[in-house]
Amino acid sequence: MSDESFRAEAHGEGRAYQAGRDQYITEDHRTFHVHGPPPGHTPAPTSAERLARGEELLAAGESARAAAVLREALRAAEADAQAQGLSLAGRQGPRIVQSLFQDVHGPFRNDLSVAQTETLRHIAGIQYALGRALLAAGEHAESEYVLRIAVGLLWRTRGTHHPDWATAQMHRALAAGLSGRWDFAMSLASDVYAAGGRERLGREHPREAALVELVHARLLTEAAAHFHGADAGTRAVRDRSGTAGRLLGRLNRALDRGISELHAEQADWDTARSAARRSVRACAAAYGDAHPYTKEARALLIRAERGA
């Protein structure tokens, strides 16, 4: 047995422990290295490590590289899910019967084990990060598709009152709008506040609420530029084709008739300025004046005030 797979130092008898990737079993005052890479071999990063790396690249503004790393993370995570016998089919939201007989806000975990729930949450986290990377890279249509999956998985495993669902849904709304599906985007955005409630989200999860306000402000600013900017006359006025995936919004509005939905062309510069000011206040309070989110919110406010 090589020095790499055997260690004579006693760590106690008859127990197992783990150090990093390596696993050891101690017996008769000897420690056997039972799992770990062979000498000179560097193991492939785990999906969690790839996710962390992708988030780092995204924070550094390297969206294309982040997307490439996160695609690898997603492939690894989906392979792990398949190894557990977990199919992703039908896991992107509740079944119709579940939404009828359970709280529409979820979560819907009665047919999932704890391990399966955690696996789906992990995959949702990767999808969310990948969707944001694609959004930053200008791949708006693909971003909306990826974020749709993340939103569905989060609805199923965490519920719509969870801040992770709210942030993913608002990013999806932005991606949909930038893809030209403006009314659909406004519907998705209104679902966030219908489901979680702006005041409750801000009170219980101020950092996530500030991010939601920031993305919402950008959505309204982009919509104002689209419909009321200098070249608005050359663009299509509305796109009513985005009707798929709106079950939650329809159910929410059936339960709460007081929720109003802003049509895209109603998002003028006054609306954008109001949203930008709200996002500046929220981000400054939650993250501080020097944080990139606060700086982005201030830049949005300047843009909205200029009406460009």
N, C-alpha and C positions, 0 to 999 in steps of 0.2 A: 504494500500500500504506500503510495507516494506521500511526501510531506504535505502536498496540497489537499489530500483527502483524509489525512489522519493527524490528529493532534493529541499529544500525550498529556497535556495539561488537564488536570481534573477540574470539572465545572459542576460537580455533584453527580449523583448516580441516578440512572434510570429516568432521565428527563430529556425533553427536546426543547430547543430554543432556536431563534432565528436572529441573524445579524445581517441586515441589508437583504440581499437576494439569497444569502447562503443559509442553509438549515443544518443543524447539528443534532446528534443524539449522543448523550453521555451514558456510558455503561462501564462498570468496573474501573472507575477513575480514568477512563480514556474517552476522548471525544472523537466521534466519527463524523466526518463531513459527508452527509448523505445526499445533499443536493447542492448544486452550484455549478458555475461554468468551469470547464476544464482549463488547465493552465494555458495562458495565451489567448483565451477566447473571451470576447466581449459579447455578452448577451444582448439581444435586441431590446430596445426600450419597450416598456409596457405601455398600454393605451393611456394609463393615467400620466405617465411621464411624457408621452407625446402631447397629451392635452395641455399639460403645464408649459411645455415648450411652445406650443402653438399660441397660448395666451401671452407668453412673453414676447413673441414675434409680433403679435397683433398690437400689443401695447407700445411696441417700438415703431409702429407704423409700417411694418413689412407684411402687408396683408397677403400678397401672393405667396410668399414663403410660408406664412402662417396657415393658409388654406391647404398647401401641399402637405404640411406636417399633420394637420388635423384630419385630412382624408386618410392618412396612414393610421392615425389613432382610431378613426371610425371603423376601418377594416379590421383592426386588431380587436376592438371591442365587440363587433358583430360576430367575429370568429369565436370569441369567448362565450358569447350568448348561445351560439349554435352548439358549442361543446357542452353547455348545460342543458341542451334540449329545449331551449327557449326560442320560439319563433316570434319574429317581430310582426308578423301578419296579424292585423286586428288589434295591435297594442297601441295604436296612435290616437287613442281616445276611447270613450266608453261605447259599449254596444247600445243600440237604440233602446232595448228593454231596460238596460241599466239606467239610462238617462230618464226613463219614465217612472221608475220605481225607487230611485235613489235621489239624493240631493244632486241637482244638476251641476253644482259647482265641484263635485267630486271631493276627494279622490275615489277611484274605483279599483280597489286592490283585493277584493274578496276572492278572486280566482288566481291571485299571484302569491307566491311564497315571499318571505322576507328577502331571500337572495335574488329572486327574480325581480322584485321591486327595485333593489339597489342596482342591479344590472341595467334595467331600463332607465333609471335616473342617471346613471353614468353615461349611457348612450345619448340621452337627452342633453346632458351638459356638453358633450362633444358636438352634437348637432347645433346647439346654440352658438358655441364658439365658431364653428365653421360657417354658420349663417352670417355672423357678424363679419368674419374675414371676407367672405364673398361680397357682402354689402360694401365694405370699405374698398374692395377691389373693383367695384363698379359692375359686378355680376349680379344685377338686381333680381332678375327672374329666377336664377338658380338659388339665390339667397332666400327668396320667399318660399321656394319649394322646400329647402332644407329646414327653414324655421317653422314651416307648417308641421313637419314631423316632430320637431322639438316641442312645439306647443302641445300637440296631441299627446305625446308621451308624458309631459309634465301635468297635463290635465288629468291623465289617468293615474299617475303615481303620486302627485302632490296636491292636486286640486287647484281651482282658479283663485282661491284666496291666498295662495302662496306667492311671495314676491318673485320667485323664479319664473312662474308662469306669466306674471304681468310684464316683466322685462322682455321675455321672449316674444310675447304677443305684440308688444309695441314695436319692437324691432321688425317683426314680420309686417306690421302695418306700414312702416317706412319703406321696406323693400317692395311691397305691393304698390305703393304710390309711385315710387321711382320707376317701377315697371310699366307705369301708365294706367294702372287700375285704381284710380283715385277714389271713387265712391266705395269700392271694396275696402280700400285702406282706411277710410274714415269709419266704416262699420267695424273693422277690427279694433281700431283705436277706442271707439266708444265702448266696445265689449270689455276693455281693460277696466274702465271706471265703473261700468255696470256690475262687473263681477266682484271687484275688490273694494271699490269705493275709494275715492281720492283721499278723503280725510283719514280713513282707517289705515290706508297704506302709508300715508305720510307720518301718522302717529306711531305705528308699530314697526315700520321698516323705512326710516328716513333716507337711507342711502339708496336703496332700490327705488324708492319713490322719486328721488331726485333724478335718477337715471331715466325713469319713465317720463318725467316731465321734460327732460332734455330731448329725448327722442321724439316725443310728441311735438315739441316746439319746432324741431327740424322738419317733421312731417308737414306741419301747417305752413312753415316758411317756404318749403319746396312747392306746396300746393298753391300758395299765393303767387310765387314766381311763375308757376305753370299757367295759371288762369288769368293773372293780372300783370304779368311781367311785360317787357317791351315787345317780345315776339309771341305773346299769348294768342294773337289772332291766327297764327299759322298752325296752331295745335288743335287736336280734336277736343271738343268741349267736355265730353264725358265718356266713360267706359262703363257700361252696365253689365259686362260679361262676367264679372267676378262674383258668382253666386255659390260656388262650391265651398264647403268647409265652414258654413255660417250657422250650423246648428246651434252652437252655444249662444250666439248673438240673438237668434230668433227666440230661443227659450228664455234668455234673460229679459228681453223686451216684453215677452208674454207675462213674465212674473213682475216686471216693474215698468209700468206704462209711463212713469215719470222720466225715464231715460230718453233724452233727445239725441238724435243723430245728425251730425253736421254733414251736409252734402259738400262735395269737394269744392265746387265753384263758389261756395259761400265762405271759403277760407281766404279772406282778403288780408291786406297788410295790417289792418287794425287787429284782427284776430291773431295774426302771427306775432305782432309786437307784444300783445298781452301774454301769449304763451311763452315768448322768449323772456320777458321780465319775470314770469313765475319760475321759469327754469333757472334763471340766474340766482334768484333768492334761495331756491331749494338746494342747488348745488353748492352755493357758498356756505349755507348752514350745515349741510351734511358732509362736505368734503374740504371746505376751506377755500380761500380766494386763489391760492396758488395751484390748485388741482387742475389737471387737464380738462376735466368735465366742466368746471367753472369757467375756464378760459374759452372752451367751445361754446358755452351758453352765452357768454358776453359777445363772442364773434357773431353768433346768430342774432343777437339783439341789434348789433350794429347793422347787419345786413337787412333786418326787418325794418329798422328805422329809415334806412336809405330807400327801401322799397325796390330792391334789386335782386 
